[in-house]
Amino acid sequence: GKVQLYTNEEGNSTQVDEQPEETNSPKIQEMLKKAESTEDSHQSEKESVSGSEKQDDAI
């Protein structure tokens, strides 16, 4: 996975290899779901727009 540098409160930076287990934390899961849901809604908006445009072209 990606190696990211995390700095804790004491200012010590720790290299963390991002493993799938890390994404099991509720906070990260929530953020991922939010990001996905916003992307999904944007995607469906684009699809509905392009769909109506195609219909207009056909008419």
N, C-alpha and C positions, 0 to 999 in steps of 0.2 A: 504493500500500500504506500500511499504518500507519506513521507516523513515530515512532520510539522514540528516547529519549535514552540513549545508552550512555556510561558513564564508564570511561575506561581507568585503568591503574595510576597514572599521573601525576595523575589527578584532573581531566583535561580531558574535558568532556562533548562528545560528537559526535552530531549528529542523523543518524540513519540511516533512509533510506526503505526499508522492508522490501520487497525485490523477491523474486520467486520463486527467483532464483538463490541467495539466501541460504539457503533451506531445503535446498540441495544439500549443505550441510556434513554430514559423517557424524554428528556429535553431534546436530544438530537432527533429522536423519532418524531417528536411534535414539529420541530423545525422542518424536517424533511417532508412531512405530510403537508404542512402549510405551503412550502415551496412547490410541491407537486400539484396541489390543488389550484394554486394561482396559475401555474403553467397550464394545467388542464383547461381552466376556464378561458384563458387567453386563446388556447388552441381551438376550442370549440367556437369561440367568437370568430376567429379567422375563418374556420371552416364554413360557418353559416354565412359569412359575408361572401366568400368566394363562391359558395353554392348559389346564392341569390344572383350574383353577377353572371354566373354561367347561364342561369335561367333567362336573365334579361337578354343575353346575347342570342339565345335560341329564339326568342320571340321576334 
